[in-house]
Structure formats: structure tokens, C-alpha cells
Amino acid sequence: MKIKTAEFVISSSKVEQCPAPGKPEFAFIGRSNVGKSSLINMLAGRKSLAKISSTPGKTKLINHFLINNEWYLVDLPGYGYARTSKSERIAFNQLITSYIIKRENLASLFLLIDSRHKPLKNDLQFIQWLGVNQVPFGIVFTKTDKVSSSVMDSNLSAYRKELKKTWDSLPAFFTTSAVKGIGKVEILEFISNTVLSLKL
């Protein structure tokens, strides 16, 4: 898939404010500072489609981007940032949960995980929650340019080992680097195949 057009549509503080559910959506979510905005810009081939900030927890709304006038790329708020207030964290969690559960045209969720770290408790809990709620998703390991291949392989194996304890089949795994463009082809191909399957 080639991305020919990518345009910002709307930022929503409520699911009800999101665009009419007439096109498939592919949403990106992860812990704060996991590199979500950089990955989105890399996939879209735009330098500033999603705003990049050095301050974790910057994204607080649901941001919709229309791609090729065919599907939506959705930037969801990050989770797990301790410096936000308790009330803000609750509000973010409610917004994220409401979107994921209620959004009928959500074709797939991409959960971003920093490849430099071993399995983290809240990431594993979120994965289990997605499974319980039967949400289609893939796991995207980010920042692979900042870690050795041996450490990355070890961390990915640790995730697979943890998931195999409770999962019969594992979700799709993607390894990416926004700096080097790694993973762009694989993720866009996954999206393209999913969009095509929805038309059949």
C-alpha cells in the first residue's frame, strides 16, 4: 500500500464526536513516550501529521486522520503516565475503553511496546483485557534502532512466553523503527489486507 493522501480530520474528547463510522479504523495506542506519534508520521510519510512532544502524556484526545480517503488512522491517548492527576488518568482510561469497546468500525488496534524493555505489568494486563473483550489487535515493538538485536530478540521472546501461558494463538508481532523506517511495509500491508478482507 502507498499512502497518497493523509489529512487530519478531528480531535474528539468523546466517542460520540468521532467521524461517522463509515470507513474502517486502525487505532494506535501504547504507554506514554513509546514513540507513537513518530511511528504514525513514519507510516504516513509525513513529518508532522501527528504532533511529537518531548513531554509524555501529551495526546489527550482521539485524533482521526483520513488516509487515501479510504480508512482512518486513529491516534489514541497514551496510558501509564504517572505525572498526570488521578482524575485525568481515570478520564483517559474511560475515553480509551469507550472507544475500543463501542467503536463498531474499529478494524484493528495496534498496541505499541518499547522493544528495549522486558514485559511490563500494565502492558500485559492491557493485552489480556483486549483478549477478554475480543478486540482484534497486533503488537508493534518500537525503537528497535536503540537496542541490540540480541536484547530485542530476548524481550520479544519473553512476551511470547508470557502470552502463551493464556493464549492459544498469538497476535501479529511487528518490529519497527521510526528513524530507519523499519516495519512500515509490513504494517501497511497488514492494513491493506484487512481493508480488502472487509470489502469481500
Disulfide bonds with the S-S distance in Angstrom:
none
